[in-house]
């Protein structure tokens, strides 16, 4: 992940992450995984909770994994999916707000 010297995401990396989240189903999947915490869910549980199953869920998980937002691990015969990058999710939020109000005399607190 490319990081600027101030610790924020680069424009390129932020755009890649936002593209990954640019689907209602992927955003829903990530929110479900965030709710499950670091323990995660089996792929079956994730499918049940999200209503997305089979190859569609596999496709969405691949995109979220490539963006570095989720991880899949084998645990015996199960595949466990978990949101792994809570810091990256925070950095995406910070990225949106980092220049808040810089071109105005009004502050964000007003």
Secondary structure, DSSP 8 states (H G I E B T S, - for coil): --B-TTS-B-HHHHHHHHHHT-SHHHHHHHHHHHHHGGG-EEHHHHHHHHS--HHHHHHHHHHHHHTTSEEEEEETTEEEEEE--HHHHHHHHHHHHTTTTTTSSS-TT-
